[in-house]
Amino acid sequence: MSADQGGAADEAAPRGGSDPWKFAFAALMVVALVCVVTWVMLGSRLLVVRDVAVTGLDRVPSQDVVAAVDVATGTPLVRVDLEQSRERAESLSLVEEATVRRGWPATLEVEVVERQPLLAIRVGEEYRLVDGDGVRIEDSRTRPGTHPVVRVTGEIEGNDAVRAAADIVEAAPGSLIAQIQLIDATDAGAITIALGNGSLVEWGTPEATADKSAILRVLLREHPPQEGRVYDVGTPDLAIVR
């Protein structure tokens, strides 16, 4: 083969590898894009907190939640610690649960679940309405008709007996709750429920609340309440009426 033929063959052969200039240009574009995105997220005034929107409130003032979350206006949304913000919102005594989200482009969204009263406890001449953890929701000068009265000993907040009474109320049918005059949980191992018609429920220990509630529904249907009647559901499998 002649030299001329060899040169032509070399020129006709496909080139191997990529153009280094194209690669450098592509890399530069990626870096530039990352820089722009970083600036928009962290350095610009485009995606910053301009408003804290709170939902789910009834008793808690909105400004209390905003103050508890404690995120300054102008903070880049991406920099907001959602977990810490949630914990600060839940530090409010009447907030049971909170969810904090980024609402692009400029809103921090806080969804609140407030504590709800389940029980009433006599304190002096008033009734204190509390949730299942014994947290004080509000006070009433008169006996509330919508929340069963519970009797316990010791501190109210964090009291296991209050928790047990609340579990009973949450599991009981609405028709029974309306009849409850008193849940006596002074002895956590022998809880009793006094009904307005003069009958009594011997509940026993706080365990097996769902089973006891289901059995009690059947007993109440088959043996309607009356003065002096006792429903013993302390052992659900051996429940009796006397």
Secondary structure as UniProt FT lines:
FT   HELIX           3..12
FT   HELIX           20..38
FT   HELIX           39..43
FT   STRAND          51..55
FT   HELIX           62..69
FT   TURN            73..74
FT   HELIX           77..79
FT   HELIX           82..90
FT   TURN            93..94
FT   STRAND          95..103
FT   TURN            104..106
FT   STRAND          107..114
FT   STRAND          119..123
FT   TURN            124..125
FT   STRAND          126..130
FT   TURN            132..133
FT   STRAND          136..140
FT   STRAND          149..151
FT   TURN            157..158
FT   HELIX           160..171
FT   HELIX           174..177
FT   TURN            178..179
FT   STRAND          180..184
FT   TURN            188..189
FT   STRAND          191..195
FT   TURN            196..197
FT   STRAND          200..204
FT   HELIX           209..222
FT   TURN            227..228
FT   STRAND          230..232
FT   HELIX           236..238
FT   STRAND          240..241
//
